[in-house]
C-alpha cells in the first residue's frame, strides 16, 4: 500500500496518563501504515495530565475541562476524526502487532464496503460458512449478525479495539450521553446488531493478539465510585434477595431508576 486512505486513531482516555503513553507509543512502534492521524479524547483529566498528553506524538488532543462521561468523550473525539476509517482504542490497550494488521484491515474494508467494522478483540467463533473467500490476505470471516444464532454478536463492542468506517459512524449516530458506561456501550452494540446496512468482520490471526488489555484492575468501570458502592452493596443485596425476593426486586428497580436519573441530570458521570 503506497499511501492508502487516512486512518484516524482515536484513543479514549481519562486520568490514566501512564496507560495512555504506553498505548500510543506501542501503537506507533508496532503498526506499519503510511497515512495516520492520532487523536486523543480526554474526559476531564487534571491539567497536569493534559499537559503531558500534549507532549505525545499525536496530531490532535480533544481535552474536556470537566468529566462528562464515556459517551460525550467518545463523541467529541469522533467529531475530530478526519479519516475515512477510525481505529478506536481505549487507553489501556497495548499494541503488539504484527505491523501489517491495520493495512490488511483497511484493504479488506476498501474491497468490501459493506464491512463497516473490523473487530480486533473479544470472543469469536470461526464459522466456515462466513469466511470471506475472495480476499487475498489472511483468512477473515464475517461476524454473524443474528444474536439468536451466534454468541459473536454481543462482542461487536465499542470499548474493544476496532476499525470502523466514518460512514458507519454517521449511519449509527452519536453514542448515548448522560448514562452509565455499560449502557452507553451496550446501546451502541445493540444499534449495530439491529441494522442491516453494514457487516462486521475479524481476522482470526489478529484476534486478541494485536492488542492486549493492560488495565483490567484499574479500568474506568471497576475504579468508579459508583462501582465501588455497588461492590459494597452486593452482600447486603444477596441477603435481601434470600429473605424477601419481592422487596429486593422493588429496591433494585428504585435503585436503577435513581441512578439513570442522576446520569441524565449530569450529577453522575462514567
N, C-alpha and C positions, 0 to 999 in steps of 0.2 A: 504494500500500500504506500504510494508516494506521499500523499497528503491526507486524504480521507476527510469526511465531514467533521466539523468541530464537535468535540465531546466536552460538555461541561461536567466537571467532577465536583459534586456538591457534598461537603462534609457538614453534618448536623452536629452541633456541639452545645454544651452548657456546663461550665465550671469544671472542665476536665482538660486543662491545657496540656498536661503531660501525655495523656492518651492521644489528644489531637495531634501533637507534634509527632508522635510515633506513627500515627495513621497516615499523615501527609507524607512524611519522609519515606516510609515503607512503600507507599503507593508510587512515588516518583522513582524509587530505586528498583522496583520490580515490575514496572509497566512500560512497555515499549509501544508507544502510539504517538504519531507525529503532530497531532493537532488538538491541543488541550487548552482549556481554561479551568483553573482551580478556584472554587468558590467556597467560602466558609460562612455558614449561617450560625450566629451565636445568639443564644436566647437570654441575654442579660447577665453575662458573667461579670465579675468585678472588673473595674477599669484596668487594673494591672494585668489581668489575664488577657483582656482585649488588646492591650499594648503589645504583649508577647505574640499574640496571633498576627499582628501586623508585620512581625519580623519573619514570618514563614514565607516560603517561596510560592505564594498564591497570587492570583490576579485580582480577586475581589473579596472583601470582608463585609458581610451584612451584619452589623452589630447593633442589637437592640439595647436600649437603655434600661428596659425592665424585662422581667421574666413573664412571657405571655403564653407559654405552653408549646408543646410539640407541633401542633397544627399550624399555629401562627408563624413559628420559626421556620418550619419547612416551606410554607407558602412564600415567606419573604425571600428565602434562598432560591426557590424555583423561579421566582419573578426575575431574578438577576441572571439566570442561566440563558446564555445566548445560543448554546449548541443545538444542533439537530437532535442530538442524543444527550441524555443526562445519566451519569453514573452516580447514584445516590448511596452514600456511605455514612453510617454512624461513626462517631469519633472513637469508638473502642474496637474498631475492626482493623486489624493489621493485614497488609497485603504481602503475600509470599510468592506471587507469580504462579506459573511461568510467564515471561514477559509478554507473550502474544495473545493472552486471553482476551483482552479488550478489543484488539484488532479483529480477532475471529468473530467476536460477538457483533461488532459493527458490520462486518462483511455479511454475516447471516441476516441481519435486520435490513441491510440495503437490498439484499437479494429477495427477501420475503417481507414486504411492507406490512403484511397482516400480523407479523410478530411485533407487538408493541413493547414487549418486556422480556428481558433475559435475566433469569434469577441465578445468583452465584452461591447462595447459602440457604440451608433449610433441610427439609427431608423430602426426598423424591423417590418415585418408583419408575424404573425404566419399563416402558410398555412398547414392545416391538412394533405394534401397530401404529404407534405415534412417532416413529422415527422419521426424521426429515431426510429423505433419501437422495434428493437432488443437490445436496450441499457438499462442495469439495473442501472438506476440512474435517476437524474432529467430529466424531459421532455426536449428534444433537437430537433432541426429542422435544415434541410439544408437551406441555403440561395439560392434562385433561381438565376441561372447563367444568364438567358436571360434578358438583360437590357430592352427590349421592353415589357416584361410581368410583371415585378415586380420592385417596387422602391427600393428594398433591395440592388440590385447590386451596386449602387453607394456608399453604405456605407461599402463595403469591402475596408476599407480605412486605409492608412498606418499611419496616425497620431493619430488614436484611439487605446486604449489598445487592443491588440490581441495576441493570442498564435499561432505560426506557426512552422511548421517543418523546420529543417535545409535543408531537401530535397527540400522543396518548395522554399526556398531562393536560392538554387543553380539552380533550374529549371527556376525561373523567371529572375535571373541575378541581377546585381547591380542596385541600384537606380540611376536615372539620376543625373548628377552633372552639375555645371555651368548653372543652370537655376533657375527660381523663385520657391519658396517653393511650391506654388499652382501647378505649372506644374510638379514638382517632384512627389507630392502626387497623382495627377490625372493620371500621366503616369503609376505609379505602380498599381493603381486601375484598369486602363484600361487593362493592361497586364494580371492581374489576371482574369478579366472578359472574355477576349478573348481565354484563354487557356481552355482545356477540361480535363487535367490530374487530377487536384485537385479540390475539392469542399470546400465550406466554411460552417460553422455551427454556431449555437448560442444556448444558454440556456436562455429561457425567464426569469427564476427566477434570473439569474445573470445579465441580460442585463440592463445597466445604473444604477445598484445598487452597484456592486462590486467596480467600480471606479467612482469618481465624478471629474468634471473639476474644478480646483481651480482658474485658472489664465486667464479666458476669457478676462478680461480687461487689461491684461498685457501679451498677447500672443506674440509669435515671429512675427506673421503676422501683428497684429494691432500696434505693437510697432516699426516696422521698419521705417527707414527714407523714403523709397520709398512709403510705405503705407500712411504715413503722408502727403507726397507730393500729392499722388493721392486723398486723402480726401480733400485737399485744392483745387484741380483742378475740383472736381465733379460739384460744382455750375457753374463754367465757362463752362464746357463741356455741361451741360444741356442747357445753353443759346445758345451755338453754334449749338447744335442739333436742337433746335426750329427754329433758324433763317436760318441755311444753312445745311440741312442734308448731302448734298454731301461733303461740306467742312469738316464737323465733321467726316464723315467716313474716309476721306483721312488722317486727322490729327490723328485719332485713330490708323489707320494702321501703320503710320510712328512711332508713339509713341511706339507701341508694338514691332515693328521690332528693334527699337533703344534699348529698354530695354533688349530684347533677346540677342542682340549683346553684350551689356555691361556685361551680365551674362556669355556669352561664353568667353569673354576676361578676366573674373575674376575681372572686375572693380567693379561690384556689387555682393553682396552676400546676401543670405537669412538672 
